[in-house]
Amino acid sequence: MADRTWKAVERAIAKFFPNGKRRGADFRGDNSGKTDIVSDGWAIEVKHSKRPTYGLMVEAFDQAERNRTSPDDIPIAVIHRAGDRYEESLVIIRLDYFASFFINQE
């Protein structure tokens, strides 16, 4: 069976994160969340699209937020536009989360 493009994108994006791996259909057991990529401390949803829209980005972030394994996981959406290099993908996070995790730390 031929590999689907979005699966290949998820595997490539996972390499950017410490010990990152594509979850695939494994959404039970110790890692009970359902995010696309498993990496400690992160809740990562990946979207691949020819023309990513604002709505797609918001829904991807919301999905990452809903599917966190731990409340301390940082939810992000990684948006990859077809034809772009993986390192050109966008990382989407709401400003309040960004501030709480990266700016307002004490």
Beta strands, then each sheet from edge to edge (+ up, - down):
strand 1: 21-22
strand 2: 37-39
strand 3: 42-49
strand 4: 74-81
strand 5: 90-92
sheet 1: 1+ 2- 3+ 4+ 5-
end
